[in-house]
Amino acid sequence: MNLDRAVFAMAGVFILVSVLLAVTVSTWWLLLTAFVGLNLLQSSITGFCPAALVFRRFGLTSGCAFR
């Protein structure tokens, strides 16, 4: 698994968990979904992703999206 796939997988998990929590607990959990979406948008524009820094420290090799 490379860095790009790990970031996208983590984003997908966070979105699915937040939607599940919004349905079962409170709709305020949709703010987490919005936060993940904004981070994905920001990283697509700038090429910088905070999660990529964390995954890089775990030794994942870089893909083509995050350098």
CHARMM-style PDB file with segment names, atoms N, HN, CA, C and O in Angstrom:
ATOM      1  N   MET     1       0.856  -1.175   0.000  1.00  0.00      PROA
ATOM      2  CA  MET     1       0.000   0.000   0.000  1.00  0.00      PROA
ATOM      3  C   MET     1       0.898   1.232   0.000  1.00  0.00      PROA
ATOM      4  O   MET     1       1.849   1.319   0.777  1.00  0.00      PROA
ATOM      5  N   ASN     2       0.589   2.178  -0.874  1.00  0.00      PROA
ATOM      6  HN  ASN     2      -0.184   2.107  -1.506  1.00  0.00      PROA
ATOM      7  CA  ASN     2       1.375   3.407  -0.879  1.00  0.00      PROA
ATOM      8  C   ASN     2       0.633   4.512  -0.115  1.00  0.00      PROA
ATOM      9  O   ASN     2      -0.479   4.317   0.376  1.00  0.00      PROA
ATOM     10  N   LEU     3       1.266   5.641  -0.036  1.00  0.00      PROA
ATOM     11  HN  LEU     3       2.170   5.799  -0.435  1.00  0.00      PROA
ATOM     12  CA  LEU     3       0.768   6.763   0.749  1.00  0.00      PROA
ATOM     13  C   LEU     3      -0.588   7.266   0.259  1.00  0.00      PROA
ATOM     14  O   LEU     3      -1.465   7.570   1.067  1.00  0.00      PROA
ATOM     15  N   ASP     4      -0.761   7.353  -1.036  1.00  0.00      PROA
ATOM     16  HN  ASP     4      -0.048   7.106  -1.693  1.00  0.00      PROA
ATOM     17  CA  ASP     4      -2.010   7.864  -1.605  1.00  0.00      PROA
ATOM     18  C   ASP     4      -3.196   6.978  -1.234  1.00  0.00      PROA
ATOM     19  O   ASP     4      -4.246   7.463  -0.812  1.00  0.00      PROA
ATOM     20  N   ARG     5      -3.008   5.685  -1.398  1.00  0.00      PROA
ATOM     21  HN  ARG     5      -2.155   5.290  -1.741  1.00  0.00      PROA
ATOM     22  CA  ARG     5      -4.101   4.752  -1.093  1.00  0.00      PROA
ATOM     23  C   ARG     5      -4.440   4.776   0.390  1.00  0.00      PROA
ATOM     24  O   ARG     5      -5.610   4.659   0.756  1.00  0.00      PROA
ATOM     25  N   ALA     6      -3.443   4.926   1.245  1.00  0.00      PROA
ATOM     26  HN  ALA     6      -2.493   5.021   0.948  1.00  0.00      PROA
ATOM     27  CA  ALA     6      -3.691   4.975   2.687  1.00  0.00      PROA
ATOM     28  C   ALA     6      -4.487   6.221   3.064  1.00  0.00      PROA
ATOM     29  O   ALA     6      -5.393   6.152   3.894  1.00  0.00      PROA
ATOM     30  N   VAL     7      -4.155   7.350   2.463  1.00  0.00      PROA
ATOM     31  HN  VAL     7      -3.419   7.407   1.788  1.00  0.00      PROA
ATOM     32  CA  VAL     7      -4.882   8.597   2.753  1.00  0.00      PROA
ATOM     33  C   VAL     7      -6.328   8.485   2.284  1.00  0.00      PROA
ATOM     34  O   VAL     7      -7.247   8.858   3.013  1.00  0.00      PROA
ATOM     35  N   PHE     8      -6.533   7.977   1.078  1.00  0.00      PROA
ATOM     36  HN  PHE     8      -5.786   7.674   0.486  1.00  0.00      PROA
ATOM     37  CA  PHE     8      -7.893   7.846   0.559  1.00  0.00      PROA
ATOM     38  C   PHE     8      -8.703   6.818   1.353  1.00  0.00      PROA
ATOM     39  O   PHE     8      -9.899   7.005   1.577  1.00  0.00      PROA
ATOM     40  N   ALA     9      -8.052   5.739   1.775  1.00  0.00      PROA
ATOM     41  HN  ALA     9      -7.081   5.588   1.593  1.00  0.00      PROA
ATOM     42  CA  ALA     9      -8.741   4.735   2.585  1.00  0.00      PROA
ATOM     43  C   ALA     9      -9.151   5.319   3.935  1.00  0.00      PROA
ATOM     44  O   ALA     9     -10.265   5.086   4.405  1.00  0.00      PROA
ATOM     45  N   MET    10      -8.248   6.079   4.557  1.00  0.00      PROA
ATOM     46  HN  MET    10      -7.343   6.268   4.176  1.00  0.00      PROA
ATOM     47  CA  MET    10      -8.570   6.693   5.840  1.00  0.00      PROA
ATOM     48  C   MET    10      -9.717   7.694   5.693  1.00  0.00      PROA
ATOM     49  O   MET    10     -10.608   7.742   6.540  1.00  0.00      PROA
ATOM     50  N   ALA    11      -9.701   8.487   4.632  1.00  0.00      PROA
ATOM     51  HN  ALA    11      -8.977   8.448   3.943  1.00  0.00      PROA
ATOM     52  CA  ALA    11     -10.777   9.446   4.396  1.00  0.00      PROA
ATOM     53  C   ALA    11     -12.101   8.727   4.203  1.00  0.00      PROA
ATOM     54  O   ALA    11     -13.123   9.155   4.739  1.00  0.00      PROA
ATOM     55  N   GLY    12     -12.092   7.646   3.447  1.00  0.00      PROA
ATOM     56  HN  GLY    12     -11.261   7.298   3.012  1.00  0.00      PROA
ATOM     57  CA  GLY    12     -13.315   6.874   3.241  1.00  0.00      PROA
ATOM     58  C   GLY    12     -13.864   6.287   4.522  1.00  0.00      PROA
ATOM     59  O   GLY    12     -15.075   6.299   4.744  1.00  0.00      PROA
ATOM     60  N   VAL    13     -12.982   5.771   5.371  1.00  0.00      PROA
ATOM     61  HN  VAL    13     -11.999   5.762   5.190  1.00  0.00      PROA
ATOM     62  CA  VAL    13     -13.418   5.213   6.651  1.00  0.00      PROA
ATOM     63  C   VAL    13     -14.016   6.300   7.533  1.00  0.00      PROA
ATOM     64  O   VAL    13     -15.062   6.093   8.147  1.00  0.00      PROA
ATOM     65  N   PHE    14     -13.361   7.461   7.602  1.00  0.00      PROA
ATOM     66  HN  PHE    14     -12.511   7.630   7.103  1.00  0.00      PROA
ATOM     67  CA  PHE    14     -13.883   8.555   8.413  1.00  0.00      PROA
ATOM     68  C   PHE    14     -15.254   9.016   7.921  1.00  0.00      PROA
ATOM     69  O   PHE    14     -16.137   9.307   8.727  1.00  0.00      PROA
ATOM     70  N   ILE    15     -15.432   9.083   6.612  1.00  0.00      PROA
ATOM     71  HN  ILE    15     -14.714   8.847   5.957  1.00  0.00      PROA
ATOM     72  CA  ILE    15     -16.721   9.512   6.063  1.00  0.00      PROA
ATOM     73  C   ILE    15     -17.809   8.492   6.388  1.00  0.00      PROA
ATOM     74  O   ILE    15     -18.901   8.864   6.818  1.00  0.00      PROA
ATOM     75  N   LEU    16     -17.517   7.212   6.187  1.00  0.00      PROA
ATOM     76  HN  LEU    16     -16.630   6.910   5.839  1.00  0.00      PROA
ATOM     77  CA  LEU    16     -18.521   6.191   6.476  1.00  0.00      PROA
ATOM     78  C   LEU    16     -18.876   6.143   7.963  1.00  0.00      PROA
ATOM     79  O   LEU    16     -20.047   5.996   8.312  1.00  0.00      PROA
ATOM     80  N   VAL    17     -17.889   6.262   8.830  1.00  0.00      PROA
ATOM     81  HN  VAL    17     -16.938   6.381   8.546  1.00  0.00      PROA
ATOM     82  CA  VAL    17     -18.156   6.253  10.272  1.00  0.00      PROA
ATOM     83  C   VAL    17     -18.964   7.472  10.682  1.00  0.00      PROA
ATOM     84  O   VAL    17     -19.889   7.359  11.486  1.00  0.00      PROA
ATOM     85  N   SER    18     -18.626   8.639  10.137  1.00  0.00      PROA
ATOM     86  HN  SER    18     -17.875   8.730   9.484  1.00  0.00      PROA
ATOM     87  CA  SER    18     -19.362   9.844  10.522  1.00  0.00      PROA
ATOM     88  C   SER    18     -20.800   9.809  10.023  1.00  0.00      PROA
ATOM     89  O   SER    18     -21.696  10.294  10.714  1.00  0.00      PROA
ATOM     90  N   VAL    19     -21.043   9.251   8.846  1.00  0.00      PROA
ATOM     91  HN  VAL    19     -20.315   8.857   8.285  1.00  0.00      PROA
ATOM     92  CA  VAL    19     -22.420   9.126   8.364  1.00  0.00      PROA
ATOM     93  C   VAL    19     -23.193   8.134   9.226  1.00  0.00      PROA
ATOM     94  O   VAL    19     -24.355   8.371   9.556  1.00  0.00      PROA
ATOM     95  N   LEU    20     -22.561   7.035   9.586  1.00  0.00      PROA
ATOM     96  HN  LEU    20     -21.617   6.843   9.318  1.00  0.00      PROA
ATOM     97  CA  LEU    20     -23.208   6.069  10.478  1.00  0.00      PROA
ATOM     98  C   LEU    20     -23.541   6.702  11.826  1.00  0.00      PROA
ATOM     99  O   LEU    20     -24.629   6.485  12.360  1.00  0.00      PROA
ATOM    100  N   LEU    21     -22.621   7.477  12.374  1.00  0.00      PROA
ATOM    101  HN  LEU    21     -21.738   7.653  11.940  1.00  0.00      PROA
ATOM    102  CA  LEU    21     -22.876   8.157  13.644  1.00  0.00      PROA
ATOM    103  C   LEU    21     -23.954   9.234  13.497  1.00  0.00      PROA
ATOM    104  O   LEU    21     -24.733   9.462  14.423  1.00  0.00      PROA
ATOM    105  N   ALA    22     -24.000   9.888  12.352  1.00  0.00      PROA
ATOM    106  HN  ALA    22     -23.368   9.702  11.600  1.00  0.00      PROA
ATOM    107  CA  ALA    22     -25.040  10.900  12.128  1.00  0.00      PROA
ATOM    108  C   ALA    22     -26.423  10.268  12.080  1.00  0.00      PROA
ATOM    109  O   ALA    22     -27.395  10.863  12.545  1.00  0.00      PROA
ATOM    110  N   VAL    23     -26.517   9.072  11.522  1.00  0.00      PROA
ATOM    111  HN  VAL    23     -25.727   8.589  11.144  1.00  0.00      PROA
ATOM    112  CA  VAL    23     -27.805   8.383  11.432  1.00  0.00      PROA
ATOM    113  C   VAL    23     -28.227   7.842  12.788  1.00  0.00      PROA
ATOM    114  O   VAL    23     -29.407   7.894  13.135  1.00  0.00      PROA
ATOM    115  N   THR    24     -27.276   7.324  13.560  1.00  0.00      PROA
ATOM    116  HN  THR    24     -26.317   7.282  13.278  1.00  0.00      PROA
ATOM    117  CA  THR    24     -27.630   6.650  14.804  1.00  0.00      PROA
ATOM    118  C   THR    24     -27.556   7.532  16.044  1.00  0.00      PROA
ATOM    119  O   THR    24     -28.309   7.304  16.991  1.00  0.00      PROA
ATOM    120  N   VAL    25     -26.674   8.532  16.074  1.00  0.00      PROA
ATOM    121  HN  VAL    25     -26.063   8.717  15.304  1.00  0.00      PROA
ATOM    122  CA  VAL    25     -26.448   9.303  17.296  1.00  0.00      PROA
ATOM    123  C   VAL    25     -26.955  10.734  17.161  1.00  0.00      PROA
ATOM    124  O   VAL    25     -27.902  11.130  17.840  1.00  0.00      PROA
ATOM    125  N   SER    26     -26.320  11.510  16.278  1.00  0.00      PROA
ATOM    126  HN  SER    26     -25.551  11.188  15.726  1.00  0.00      PROA
ATOM    127  CA  SER    26     -26.671  12.916  16.134  1.00  0.00      PROA
ATOM    128  C   SER    26     -26.230  13.404  14.761  1.00  0.00      PROA
ATOM    129  O   SER    26     -25.203  12.974  14.236  1.00  0.00      PROA
ATOM    130  N   THR    27     -27.007  14.295  14.194  1.00  0.00      PROA
ATOM    131  HN  THR    27     -27.841  14.644  14.619  1.00  0.00      PROA
ATOM    132  CA  THR    27     -26.648  14.835  12.883  1.00  0.00      PROA
ATOM    133  C   THR    27     -25.423  15.757  12.955  1.00  0.00      PROA
ATOM    134  O   THR    27     -24.871  16.129  11.919  1.00  0.00      PROA
ATOM    135  N   TRP    28     -25.008  16.118  14.135  1.00  0.00      PROA
ATOM    136  HN  TRP    28     -25.457  15.816  14.976  1.00  0.00      PROA
ATOM    137  CA  TRP    28     -23.799  16.933  14.290  1.00  0.00      PROA
ATOM    138  C   TRP    28     -22.557  16.207  13.785  1.00  0.00      PROA
ATOM    139  O   TRP    28     -21.553  16.847  13.472  1.00  0.00      PROA
ATOM    140  N   TRP    29     -22.611  14.878  13.702  1.00  0.00      PROA
ATOM    141  HN  TRP    29     -23.427  14.358  13.956  1.00  0.00      PROA
ATOM    142  CA  TRP    29     -21.484  14.109  13.189  1.00  0.00      PROA
ATOM    143  C   TRP    29     -21.225  14.386  11.713  1.00  0.00      PROA
ATOM    144  O   TRP    29     -20.155  14.051  11.205  1.00  0.00      PROA
ATOM    145  N   LEU    30     -22.184  14.991  11.017  1.00  0.00      PROA
ATOM    146  HN  LEU    30     -23.053  15.264  11.430  1.00  0.00      PROA
ATOM    147  CA  LEU    30     -21.957  15.354   9.621  1.00  0.00      PROA
ATOM    148  C   LEU    30     -20.900  16.443   9.481  1.00  0.00      PROA
ATOM    149  O   LEU    30     -20.356  16.645   8.396  1.00  0.00      PROA
ATOM    150  N   LEU    31     -20.608  17.142  10.569  1.00  0.00      PROA
ATOM    151  HN  LEU    31     -21.051  16.978  11.451  1.00  0.00      PROA
ATOM    152  CA  LEU    31     -19.508  18.113  10.532  1.00  0.00      PROA
ATOM    153  C   LEU    31     -18.171  17.420  10.289  1.00  0.00      PROA
ATOM    154  O   LEU    31     -17.289  17.980   9.638  1.00  0.00      PROA
ATOM    155  N   LEU    32     -18.020  16.209  10.806  1.00  0.00      PROA
ATOM    156  HN  LEU    32     -18.737  15.754  11.334  1.00  0.00      PROA
ATOM    157  CA  LEU    32     -16.804  15.442  10.533  1.00  0.00      PROA
ATOM    158  C   LEU    32     -16.707  15.101   9.047  1.00  0.00      PROA
ATOM    159  O   LEU    32     -15.623  15.153   8.464  1.00  0.00      PROA
ATOM    160  N   THR    33     -17.823  14.756   8.443  1.00  0.00      PROA
ATOM    161  HN  THR    33     -18.703  14.713   8.916  1.00  0.00      PROA
ATOM    162  CA  THR    33     -17.847  14.494   7.006  1.00  0.00      PROA
ATOM    163  C   THR    33     -17.440  15.739   6.222  1.00  0.00      PROA
ATOM    164  O   THR    33     -16.663  15.650   5.272  1.00  0.00      PROA
ATOM    165  N   ALA    34     -17.958  16.890   6.615  1.00  0.00      PROA
ATOM    166  HN  ALA    34     -18.590  16.963   7.387  1.00  0.00      PROA
ATOM    167  CA  ALA    34     -17.602  18.145   5.951  1.00  0.00      PROA
ATOM    168  C   ALA    34     -16.116  18.459   6.135  1.00  0.00      PROA
ATOM    169  O   ALA    34     -15.461  18.935   5.208  1.00  0.00      PROA
ATOM    170  N   PHE    35     -15.590  18.194   7.322  1.00  0.00      PROA
ATOM    171  HN  PHE    35     -16.122  17.807   8.075  1.00  0.00      PROA
ATOM    172  CA  PHE    35     -14.174  18.441   7.590  1.00  0.00      PROA
ATOM    173  C   PHE    35     -13.289  17.566   6.702  1.00  0.00      PROA
ATOM    174  O   PHE    35     -12.299  18.046   6.150  1.00  0.00      PROA
ATOM    175  N   VAL    36     -13.634  16.306   6.565  1.00  0.00      PROA
ATOM    176  HN  VAL    36     -14.439  15.916   7.013  1.00  0.00      PROA
ATOM    177  CA  VAL    36     -12.865  15.401   5.711  1.00  0.00      PROA
ATOM    178  C   VAL    36     -12.946  15.863   4.256  1.00  0.00      PROA
ATOM    179  O   VAL    36     -11.943  15.859   3.543  1.00  0.00      PROA
ATOM    180  N   GLY    37     -14.134  16.258   3.823  1.00  0.00      PROA
ATOM    181  HN  GLY    37     -14.949  16.262   4.403  1.00  0.00      PROA
ATOM    182  CA  GLY    37     -14.291  16.757   2.459  1.00  0.00      PROA
ATOM    183  C   GLY    37     -13.476  18.003   2.195  1.00  0.00      PROA
ATOM    184  O   GLY    37     -12.870  18.142   1.133  1.00  0.00      PROA
ATOM    185  N   LEU    38     -13.458  18.917   3.164  1.00  0.00      PROA
ATOM    186  HN  LEU    38     -13.950  18.804   4.027  1.00  0.00      PROA
ATOM    187  CA  LEU    38     -12.652  20.134   3.013  1.00  0.00      PROA
ATOM    188  C   LEU    38     -11.162  19.813   2.978  1.00  0.00      PROA
ATOM    189  O   LEU    38     -10.413  20.429   2.221  1.00  0.00      PROA
ATOM    190  N   ASN    39     -10.730  18.856   3.788  1.00  0.00      PROA
ATOM    191  HN  ASN    39     -11.338  18.355   4.403  1.00  0.00      PROA
ATOM    192  CA  ASN    39      -9.320  18.454   3.749  1.00  0.00      PROA
ATOM    193  C   ASN    39      -8.955  17.826   2.414  1.00  0.00      PROA
ATOM    194  O   ASN    39      -7.866  18.071   1.894  1.00  0.00      PROA
ATOM    195  N   LEU    40      -9.854  17.012   1.848  1.00  0.00      PROA
ATOM    196  HN  LEU    40     -10.739  16.812   2.271  1.00  0.00      PROA
ATOM    197  CA  LEU    40      -9.588  16.428   0.538  1.00  0.00      PROA
ATOM    198  C   LEU    40      -9.509  17.507  -0.544  1.00  0.00      PROA
ATOM    199  O   LEU    40      -8.651  17.448  -1.425  1.00  0.00      PROA
ATOM    200  N   LEU    41     -10.402  18.482  -0.472  1.00  0.00      PROA
ATOM    201  HN  LEU    41     -11.099  18.529   0.244  1.00  0.00      PROA
ATOM    202  CA  LEU    41     -10.373  19.589  -1.430  1.00  0.00      PROA
ATOM    203  C   LEU    41      -9.090  20.401  -1.292  1.00  0.00      PROA
ATOM    204  O   LEU    41      -8.450  20.736  -2.289  1.00  0.00      PROA
ATOM    205  N   GLN    42      -8.722  20.710  -0.073  1.00  0.00      PROA
ATOM    206  HN  GLN    42      -9.241  20.438   0.737  1.00  0.00      PROA
ATOM    207  CA  GLN    42      -7.504  21.480   0.182  1.00  0.00      PROA
ATOM    208  C   GLN    42      -6.270  20.732  -0.313  1.00  0.00      PROA
ATOM    209  O   GLN    42      -5.385  21.332  -0.923  1.00  0.00      PROA
ATOM    210  N   SER    43      -6.204  19.431  -0.055  1.00  0.00      PROA
ATOM    211  HN  SER    43      -6.923  18.943   0.441  1.00  0.00      PROA
ATOM    212  CA  SER    43      -5.029  18.671  -0.479  1.00  0.00      PROA
ATOM    213  C   SER    43      -4.972  18.517  -2.002  1.00  0.00      PROA
ATOM    214  O   SER    43      -3.885  18.397  -2.567  1.00  0.00      PROA
ATOM    215  N   SER    44      -6.125  18.519  -2.668  1.00  0.00      PROA
ATOM    216  HN  SER    44      -7.008  18.616  -2.209  1.00  0.00      PROA
ATOM    217  CA  SER    44      -6.103  18.441  -4.131  1.00  0.00      PROA
ATOM    218  C   SER    44      -5.604  19.733  -4.755  1.00  0.00      PROA
ATOM    219  O   SER    44      -5.044  19.716  -5.851  1.00  0.00      PROA
ATOM    220  N   ILE    45      -5.800  20.844  -4.075  1.00  0.00      PROA
ATOM    221  HN  ILE    45      -6.255  20.857  -3.184  1.00  0.00      PROA
ATOM    222  CA  ILE    45      -5.351  22.137  -4.599  1.00  0.00      PROA
ATOM    223  C   ILE    45      -3.880  22.382  -4.275  1.00  0.00      PROA
ATOM    224  O   ILE    45      -3.109  22.804  -5.137  1.00  0.00      PROA
ATOM    225  N   THR    46      -3.495  22.113  -3.017  1.00  0.00      PROA
ATOM    226  HN  THR    46      -4.122  21.771  -2.317  1.00  0.00      PROA
ATOM    227  CA  THR    46      -2.144  22.454  -2.574  1.00  0.00      PROA
ATOM    228  C   THR    46      -1.149  21.308  -2.667  1.00  0.00      PROA
ATOM    229  O   THR    46       0.055  21.548  -2.756  1.00  0.00      PROA
ATOM    230  N   GLY    47      -1.627  20.064  -2.650  1.00  0.00      PROA
ATOM    231  HN  GLY    47      -2.605  19.869  -2.578  1.00  0.00      PROA
ATOM    232  CA  GLY    47      -0.729  18.925  -2.631  1.00  0.00      PROA
ATOM    233  C   GLY    47      -0.227  18.591  -1.241  1.00  0.00      PROA
ATOM    234  O   GLY    47       0.579  17.673  -1.083  1.00  0.00      PROA
ATOM    235  N   PHE    48      -0.684  19.315  -0.225  1.00  0.00      PROA
ATOM    236  HN  PHE    48      -1.338  20.061  -0.352  1.00  0.00      PROA
ATOM    237  CA  PHE    48      -0.279  19.075   1.167  1.00  0.00      PROA
ATOM    238  C   PHE    48      -1.419  18.415   1.921  1.00  0.00      PROA
ATOM    239  O   PHE    48      -2.558  18.879   1.872  1.00  0.00      PROA
ATOM    240  N   CYS    49      -1.109  17.330   2.616  1.00  0.00      PROA
ATOM    241  HN  CYS    49      -0.184  16.953   2.655  1.00  0.00      PROA
ATOM    242  CA  CYS    49      -2.109  16.629   3.399  1.00  0.00      PROA
ATOM    243  C   CYS    49      -1.511  16.260   4.755  1.00  0.00      PROA
ATOM    244  O   CYS    49      -0.492  15.570   4.804  1.00  0.00      PROA
ATOM    245  N   PRO    50      -2.120  16.704   5.858  1.00  0.00      PROA
ATOM    246  CA  PRO    50      -1.586  16.372   7.179  1.00  0.00      PROA
ATOM    247  C   PRO    50      -1.542  14.866   7.436  1.00  0.00      PROA
ATOM    248  O   PRO    50      -0.612  14.379   8.078  1.00  0.00      PROA
ATOM    249  N   ALA    51      -2.526  14.131   6.948  1.00  0.00      PROA
ATOM    250  HN  ALA    51      -3.282  14.527   6.426  1.00  0.00      PROA
ATOM    251  CA  ALA    51      -2.524  12.681   7.146  1.00  0.00      PROA
ATOM    252  C   ALA    51      -1.361  12.031   6.408  1.00  0.00      PROA
ATOM    253  O   ALA    51      -0.831  11.016   6.859  1.00  0.00      PROA
ATOM    254  N   ALA    52      -0.964  12.603   5.289  1.00  0.00      PROA
ATOM    255  HN  ALA    52      -1.395  13.427   4.923  1.00  0.00      PROA
ATOM    256  CA  ALA    52       0.165  12.051   4.538  1.00  0.00      PROA
ATOM    257  C   ALA    52       1.450  12.146   5.347  1.00  0.00      PROA
ATOM    258  O   ALA    52       2.305  11.266   5.256  1.00  0.00      PROA
ATOM    259  N   LEU    53       1.593  13.199   6.132  1.00  0.00      PROA
ATOM    260  HN  LEU    53       0.898  13.915   6.205  1.00  0.00      PROA
ATOM    261  CA  LEU    53       2.775  13.328   6.981  1.00  0.00      PROA
ATOM    262  C   LEU    53       2.836  12.204   8.011  1.00  0.00      PROA
ATOM    263  O   LEU    53       3.900  11.646   8.278  1.00  0.00      PROA
ATOM    264  N   VAL    54       1.687  11.883   8.580  1.00  0.00      PROA
ATOM    265  HN  VAL    54       0.822  12.336   8.364  1.00  0.00      PROA
ATOM    266  CA  VAL    54       1.624  10.814   9.583  1.00  0.00      PROA
ATOM    267  C   VAL    54       1.937   9.466   8.940  1.00  0.00      PROA
ATOM    268  O   VAL    54       2.731   8.693   9.476  1.00  0.00      PROA
ATOM    269  N   PHE    55       1.324   9.183   7.804  1.00  0.00      PROA
ATOM    270  HN  PHE    55       0.679   9.811   7.368  1.00  0.00      PROA
ATOM    271  CA  PHE    55       1.567   7.908   7.136  1.00  0.00      PROA
ATOM    272  C   PHE    55       3.008   7.792   6.645  1.00  0.00      PROA
ATOM    273  O   PHE    55       3.566   6.694   6.620  1.00  0.00      PROA
ATOM    274  N   ARG    56       3.610   8.904   6.259  1.00  0.00      PROA
ATOM    275  HN  ARG    56       3.157   9.795   6.280  1.00  0.00      PROA
ATOM    276  CA  ARG    56       5.000   8.879   5.815  1.00  0.00      PROA
ATOM    277  C   ARG    56       5.922   8.475   6.965  1.00  0.00      PROA
ATOM    278  O   ARG    56       6.914   7.779   6.749  1.00  0.00      PROA
ATOM    279  N   ARG    57       5.598   8.911   8.189  1.00  0.00      PROA
ATOM    280  HN  ARG    57       4.792   9.477   8.364  1.00  0.00      PROA
ATOM    281  CA  ARG    57       6.401   8.526   9.353  1.00  0.00      PROA
ATOM    282  C   ARG    57       6.296   7.037   9.652  1.00  0.00      PROA
ATOM    283  O   ARG    57       7.193   6.459  10.266  1.00  0.00      PROA
ATOM    284  N   PHE    58       5.188   6.408   9.214  1.00  0.00      PROA
ATOM    285  HN  PHE    58       4.459   6.878   8.716  1.00  0.00      PROA
ATOM    286  CA  PHE    58       5.037   4.971   9.371  1.00  0.00      PROA
ATOM    287  C   PHE    58       5.776   4.202   8.284  1.00  0.00      PROA
ATOM    288  O   PHE    58       5.780   2.971   8.278  1.00  0.00      PROA
ATOM    289  N   GLY    59       6.398   4.931   7.366  1.00  0.00      PROA
ATOM    290  HN  GLY    59       6.394   5.931   7.371  1.00  0.00      PROA
ATOM    291  CA  GLY    59       7.229   4.293   6.362  1.00  0.00      PROA
ATOM    292  C   GLY    59       6.560   3.967   5.049  1.00  0.00      PROA
ATOM    293  O   GLY    59       7.124   3.222   4.247  1.00  0.00      PROA
ATOM    294  N   LEU    60       5.377   4.497   4.800  1.00  0.00      PROA
ATOM    295  HN  LEU    60       4.919   5.102   5.451  1.00  0.00      PROA
ATOM    296  CA  LEU    60       4.721   4.251   3.521  1.00  0.00      PROA
ATOM    297  C   LEU    60       5.407   5.037   2.426  1.00  0.00      PROA
ATOM    298  O   LEU    60       5.801   6.186   2.623  1.00  0.00      PROA
ATOM    299  N   THR    61       5.548   4.413   1.276  1.00  0.00      PROA
ATOM    300  HN  THR    61       5.228   3.479   1.116  1.00  0.00      PROA
ATOM    301  CA  THR    61       6.196   5.092   0.151  1.00  0.00      PROA
ATOM    302  C   THR    61       5.210   6.027  -0.523  1.00  0.00      PROA
ATOM    303  O   THR    61       4.001   5.795  -0.518  1.00  0.00      PROA
ATOM    304  N   SER    62       5.744   7.076  -1.094  1.00  0.00      PROA
ATOM    305  HN  SER    62       6.726   7.265  -1.098  1.00  0.00      PROA
ATOM    306  CA  SER    62       4.905   8.097  -1.710  1.00  0.00      PROA
ATOM    307  C   SER    62       4.372   7.617  -3.044  1.00  0.00      PROA
ATOM    308  O   SER    62       5.055   6.927  -3.801  1.00  0.00      PROA
ATOM    309  N   GLY    63       3.123   8.004  -3.315  1.00  0.00      PROA
ATOM    310  HN  GLY    63       2.568   8.565  -2.700  1.00  0.00      PROA
ATOM    311  CA  GLY    63       2.518   7.745  -4.616  1.00  0.00      PROA
ATOM    312  C   GLY    63       2.674   8.967  -5.488  1.00  0.00      PROA
ATOM    313  O   GLY    63       3.624   9.733  -5.323  1.00  0.00      PROA
ATOM    314  N   CYS    64       1.763   9.156  -6.404  1.00  0.00      PROA
ATOM    315  HN  CYS    64       0.992   8.534  -6.538  1.00  0.00      PROA
ATOM    316  CA  CYS    64       1.886  10.305  -7.314  1.00  0.00      PROA
ATOM    317  C   CYS    64       1.123  11.533  -6.824  1.00  0.00      PROA
ATOM    318  O   CYS    64       1.376  12.634  -7.314  1.00  0.00      PROA
ATOM    319  N   ALA    65       0.200  11.385  -5.875  1.00  0.00      PROA
ATOM    320  HN  ALA    65      -0.006  10.491  -5.477  1.00  0.00      PROA
ATOM    321  CA  ALA    65      -0.608  12.523  -5.448  1.00  0.00      PROA
ATOM    322  C   ALA    65       0.081  13.375  -4.393  1.00  0.00      PROA
ATOM    323  O   ALA    65       0.042  14.603  -4.476  1.00  0.00      PROA
ATOM    324  N   PHE    66       0.707  12.752  -3.408  1.00  0.00      PROA
ATOM    325  HN  PHE    66       0.738  11.755  -3.341  1.00  0.00      PROA
ATOM    326  CA  PHE    66       1.323  13.490  -2.306  1.00  0.00      PROA
ATOM    327  C   PHE    66       2.820  13.287  -2.331  1.00  0.00      PROA
ATOM    328  O   PHE    66       3.302  12.154  -2.321  1.00  0.00      PROA
ATOM    329  N   ARG    67       3.562  14.395  -2.365  1.00  0.00      PROA
ATOM    330  HN  ARG    67       3.170  15.315  -2.374  1.00  0.00      PROA
ATOM    331  CA  ARG    67       5.037  14.310  -2.439  1.00  0.00      PROA
ATOM    332  C   ARG    67       5.676  14.862  -1.215  1.00  0.00      PROA
ATOM    333  OT1 ARG    67       6.902  14.870  -1.109  1.00  0.00      PROA
TER     334      ARG     67
END
